[in-house]
Amino acid sequence: MLRGYRLDATELHKMDEPLWFPGVGLGLRIWQGRYEEHDNTWLRWVDVDSTPIRTGQERAEAERQRADRLVEQLRQLDVEPAG
């Protein structure tokens, strides 16, 4: 369970998940999944829609998949990509 509190003047107010930090435009929430070869429960940064912000590894994998799709599309057009 993730608990957070916001200080408003002299009072503490319980925050709902995701814990939202308006100054940086990000939230934190508990996330279950795989990270660096480990399945576990983690804290993840999320955007305003509660979508997890991708890690560097996740971004790299998405770009590899995108590149593979583009290569396949070129080959379907009988174009052999260089490199």
Order of alpha helices (4+ residues) and beta strands (2+ residues): beta-beta-beta-beta-beta-alpha
